[in-house]
Structures are given as structure tokens and as C-alpha cells.
Amino acid sequence: MKLLLSLLLWFSFVGNPDLASIRKAYPDVNKSEANAKSFVEKLSGVSNNDDKILVAYKAAAILLDSKFEKKLKEKMNRFKEGAKLLESTIASEPNNIEIRMIRLSIQENVPGITGYKKNIKEDKKYITTHYSEQNAALKEYLKDFVLQSKSFSDKEKQFVK
């Protein structure tokens, strides 16, 4: 009985990565195929029923990993899979600022040909409006994103300083 309980506890902790490690890894995912594959692997155990922030990072991992697919059809299928998952996550938690930031980070970096750039202004406005309501750790994380973001002008970035 103790062994069974130990195994169940072990699997519950191993199954999902912690949010802090995911946040730390996210800015570097796009820098190499190895980083993208590693990020996908970290999030492979996340299901649609888990914490929606982790689901959004999983969607982002799929989207970012799609650029490394060799075949165009596979690239497109992975991209669509990631975009669909991210949009459904946002639909389930539209007031989650971190999920909005994840979508903005994807949309500002994908090629225009994908057609996946329609929410940039909406997400920028949401982040700008609700930034001050966040806890200190999330504010710091959002600040790092905003300061390197292409979507915010230098003048617009002043709200995080």
C-alpha cells in the first residue's frame, strides 16, 4: 500500500513541470531547435484539464516547434494544432494576463502569411490595462517580456518601468 501511494505521489509530481521553470525556459525556446524540442518534452505530460497557463505554454511549445518541421504539411499541421489549443485556452480563461502574453509573444513573431496576428492590439491593451493588478513575480516576468517586445513602442513600455 505504501509503495502504491509513493508511486502515485511520484507520478503526480513528475507529470507536470513547475511554472517557474517553464517561465525561465520560455524566452529561449525560439533560439534553437534543441531548445524547442526540450520545451515540448517538458510539457508533454500536460493535458487540457491541467492548469490553463501550462496548457497555454504547451500550445506555444507546439507553435514554436512547428517551425523546425521539415515538411510543409507537417509544419502547417503542427502550427494549426498549437494555434487551436492556444485559442481554446484563451477562450476558457480570457482574463488571464499570462496566457494573453503568451499569445502576443507568438503572434508578434510568426510570419504574416500564417494569418495568426489578429490579436496583437487586443492583447497589448489587455496587458497594459491589467499589469498593475498582478503580483510582484508576475509583474517582473511581464516587464521582461514587454521590454523586449516588438509590439510595444518605447513610449508604450513606460508603464512597466
C-alpha positions in Angstrom: 0.0 0.0 0.0 2.8 2.4 0.9 4.5 1.6 -2.4 1.4 2.3 -4.4 0.9 5.6 -2.6 4.5 6.6 -3.2 4.2 5.8 -6.8 1.1 7.8 -7.2 2.7 10.8 -5.5 5.8 10.5 -7.6 3.8 10.4 -10.8 1.7 13.4 -9.8 4.9 15.5 -9.2 6.7 14.2 -12.2 3.7 14.7 -14.6 3.6 18.4 -14.7 6.5 20.8 -14.7 6.6 23.7 -12.3 5.5 27.1 -13.7 8.7 28.8 -12.5 11.0 26.5 -14.6 8.7 26.9 -17.6 8.7 30.7 -17.3 12.5 30.6 -17.1 12.9 28.4 -20.2 10.3 30.2 -22.4 12.3 33.2 -23.6 15.0 30.9 -25.0 12.7 28.3 -26.7 12.8 30.1 -30.1 16.6 30.3 -30.2 17.3 26.7 -31.3 15.6 23.5 -32.4 17.1 21.8 -29.3 15.5 24.3 -27.0 12.2 23.9 -28.8 12.3 20.1 -28.6 13.3 20.3 -24.9 10.4 22.6 -24.1 7.9 20.4 -25.9 9.2 17.4 -23.9 8.9 19.3 -20.6 5.3 20.0 -21.4 4.4 16.7 -23.0 2.6 15.4 -19.8 0.3 18.5 -19.7 -3.3 17.7 -20.7 -6.2 20.1 -21.5 -7.5 19.5 -18.0 -4.4 20.9 -16.3 -3.6 24.5 -15.2 -4.6 26.6 -18.2 -1.3 28.5 -18.0 0.6 25.3 -18.5 -1.7 24.4 -21.4 -1.0 27.7 -23.0 2.7 27.1 -22.7 2.2 23.7 -24.2 0.4 25.3 -27.1 3.2 27.8 -27.5 5.7 24.9 -27.5 3.8 23.3 -30.3 3.7 26.5 -32.3 7.4 27.2 -31.8 8.4 23.7 -32.6 6.4 23.7 -35.8 9.0 26.0 -37.4 11.5 23.2 -37.2 9.4 20.7 -39.1 11.0 19.7 -42.4 7.8 19.0 -44.4 5.5 21.9 -45.2 2.4 19.9 -44.5 3.7 18.8 -41.1 4.7 22.4 -40.3 1.2 23.6 -41.1 -0.5 20.8 -39.1 1.6 21.5 -36.0 1.1 25.2 -36.3 -2.7 24.8 -36.6 -2.7 22.3 -33.7 -0.8 24.8 -31.5 -2.9 27.8 -32.5 -6.2 25.9 -31.9 -5.0 24.8 -28.5 -3.9 28.3 -27.5 -7.1 29.9 -28.7 -9.2 27.4 -26.8 -7.2 28.0 -23.7 -7.8 31.8 -24.0 -11.5 31.2 -24.6 -11.6 29.3 -21.3 -9.7 32.0 -19.4 -10.0 35.2 -21.3 -8.9 37.3 -18.3 -5.6 35.5 -17.7 -2.9 38.1 -18.4 -0.1 35.5 -18.7 -2.0 33.5 -21.4 -2.6 36.8 -23.3 1.2 37.5 -23.0 1.9 34.0 -24.4 -0.4 34.6 -27.4 1.1 38.1 -28.0 4.7 36.6 -27.9 3.7 34.1 -30.6 1.7 36.4 -32.8 4.4 39.1 -32.9 6.9 36.6 -34.1 5.1 34.4 -36.6 5.3 35.2 -40.3 2.4 37.3 -41.7 1.5 34.5 -44.1 0.2 32.4 -41.2 -2.7 34.8 -40.7 -2.2 34.5 -36.9 -1.6 38.1 -36.0 -5.1 39.4 -35.4 -5.0 39.7 -31.6 -1.8 41.8 -31.1 -3.6 45.1 -30.3 -6.2 43.4 -28.1 -3.5 41.6 -26.1 -1.3 44.6 -25.8 -4.2 46.7 -24.5 -5.1 43.9 -22.0 -1.6 43.7 -20.7 -1.2 47.4 -20.4 -4.6 47.8 -18.6 -4.2 44.9 -16.1 -0.4 44.9 -15.5 -0.7 46.9 -12.2 -3.1 44.3 -10.7 -0.6 41.4 -10.9 1.5 40.0 -8.1 5.2 41.1 -7.9 6.6 37.9 -9.5 4.2 38.0 -12.5 4.8 41.8 -12.9 8.5 41.1 -13.2 8.0 38.4 -15.7 5.6 40.6 -17.8 8.0 43.5 -17.5 10.8 41.4 -19.0 8.5 40.4 -21.9 7.3 43.9 -22.5 10.8 45.5 -22.5 12.0 43.1 -25.3 8.7 43.0 -27.2 8.4 44.3 -30.8 4.8 45.2 -30.3 5.3 47.9 -27.7 6.9 51.2 -28.7 9.5 52.8 -26.3 6.8 55.2 -25.2 4.3 52.4 -24.5 6.9 50.5 -22.5 6.9 53.2 -19.8 4.1 51.6 -17.9 6.4 48.8 -16.7 9.2 51.0 -15.6 
